[in-house]
Amino acid sequence: MHMEPAPTPGRRGPGDVPPVEHELRVARTAAEEGRKIVLVEGRSDKAAIDALAKRRGRDLHDEGITLRPGGFASY
């Protein structure tokens, strides 16, 4: 499954929707596919978790885990 990056806070997301709306759509799609969804604060947190998983030989996508940066302080 292809996951689009989170839009920059204050800008429109794919399909010209607010960023939070885009993230909700992505999370809903992942849940409908039976994936686990982990919300993290921002892109740097997502990058850190991805790097740690890779370093430990884990592929979160293959394990059914979707990481989504929220940028919650900006919403």
C-alpha positions as a Markdown table, in Angstrom:
| # | Residue | x | y | z |
|---|---|---|---|---|
| 1 | Met | 0.0 | 0.0 | 0.0 |
| 2 | His | 1.3 | 3.5 | -0.9 |
| 3 | Met | 1.0 | 6.1 | 1.9 |
| 4 | Glu | 1.3 | 9.7 | 1.0 |
| 5 | Pro | 3.4 | 11.9 | 3.3 |
| 6 | Ala | 1.5 | 14.1 | 5.7 |
| 7 | Pro | 0.8 | 17.6 | 4.4 |
| 8 | Thr | 2.6 | 20.6 | 6.0 |
| 9 | Pro | 0.4 | 22.0 | 8.8 |
| 10 | Gly | -1.7 | 25.0 | 7.6 |
| 11 | Arg | -1.6 | 23.7 | 4.0 |
| 12 | Arg | -4.1 | 21.6 | 2.1 |
| 13 | Gly | -3.5 | 17.9 | 1.8 |
| 14 | Pro | -4.0 | 15.6 | -1.2 |
| 15 | Gly | -7.4 | 16.3 | -2.8 |
| 16 | Asp | -7.4 | 19.8 | -1.3 |
| 17 | Val | -8.5 | 18.7 | 2.2 |
| 18 | Pro | -7.1 | 19.9 | 5.6 |
| 19 | Pro | -4.1 | 17.9 | 6.8 |
| 20 | Val | -6.0 | 16.4 | 9.7 |
| 21 | Glu | -8.7 | 15.2 | 7.4 |
| 22 | His | -6.1 | 13.6 | 5.1 |
| 23 | Glu | -4.5 | 11.8 | 8.1 |
| 24 | Leu | -7.9 | 10.5 | 9.2 |
| 25 | Arg | -8.6 | 9.2 | 5.7 |
| 26 | Val | -5.2 | 7.4 | 5.6 |
| 27 | Ala | -5.7 | 5.9 | 9.1 |
| 28 | Arg | -9.3 | 4.8 | 8.2 |
| 29 | Thr | -8.0 | 3.1 | 5.1 |
| 30 | Ala | -5.2 | 1.3 | 7.0 |
| 31 | Ala | -7.7 | 0.2 | 9.7 |
| 32 | Glu | -10.1 | -1.2 | 7.1 |
| 33 | Glu | -7.1 | -3.2 | 5.7 |
| 34 | Gly | -6.6 | -4.7 | 9.2 |
| 35 | Arg | -3.4 | -2.7 | 9.9 |
| 36 | Lys | -2.4 | -1.4 | 13.3 |
| 37 | Ile | -2.1 | 2.4 | 13.3 |
| 38 | Val | 0.5 | 4.2 | 15.5 |
| 39 | Leu | 0.1 | 8.0 | 15.6 |
| 40 | Val | 3.2 | 9.9 | 16.4 |
| 41 | Glu | 3.7 | 13.6 | 17.0 |
| 42 | Gly | 5.5 | 14.6 | 13.8 |
| 43 | Arg | 7.6 | 13.5 | 10.9 |
| 44 | Ser | 10.9 | 13.5 | 12.9 |
| 45 | Asp | 9.3 | 11.0 | 15.4 |
| 46 | Lys | 8.1 | 8.8 | 12.5 |
| 47 | Ala | 11.6 | 8.9 | 11.0 |
| 48 | Ala | 13.2 | 8.0 | 14.3 |
| 49 | Ile | 10.9 | 5.0 | 14.8 |
| 50 | Asp | 11.4 | 3.9 | 11.2 |
| 51 | Ala | 15.2 | 4.1 | 11.7 |
| 52 | Leu | 15.1 | 2.2 | 15.0 |
| 53 | Ala | 12.9 | -0.6 | 13.4 |
| 54 | Lys | 15.3 | -0.9 | 10.4 |
| 55 | Arg | 18.3 | -1.0 | 12.7 |
| 56 | Arg | 16.7 | -3.9 | 14.6 |
| 57 | Gly | 15.9 | -5.7 | 11.4 |
| 58 | Arg | 12.1 | -5.1 | 11.5 |
| 59 | Asp | 9.9 | -4.0 | 8.7 |
| 60 | Leu | 6.9 | -2.4 | 10.3 |
| 61 | His | 4.9 | -2.3 | 7.0 |
| 62 | Asp | 5.3 | -6.1 | 6.6 |
| 63 | Glu | 4.3 | -6.5 | 10.2 |
| 64 | Gly | 1.0 | -4.7 | 9.5 |
| 65 | Ile | 1.9 | -1.5 | 11.3 |
| 66 | Thr | 1.2 | 2.0 | 9.8 |
| 67 | Leu | 3.0 | 5.0 | 11.4 |
| 68 | Arg | 1.3 | 8.3 | 10.8 |
| 69 | Pro | 2.8 | 11.6 | 11.8 |
| 70 | Gly | 0.2 | 13.9 | 13.2 |
| 71 | Gly | 1.8 | 17.3 | 13.9 |
| 72 | Phe | -0.9 | 17.5 | 16.5 |
| 73 | Ala | 0.4 | 20.7 | 18.1 |
| 74 | Ser | -0.3 | 22.4 | 14.8 |
| 75 | Tyr | -3.9 | 21.3 | 14.4 |
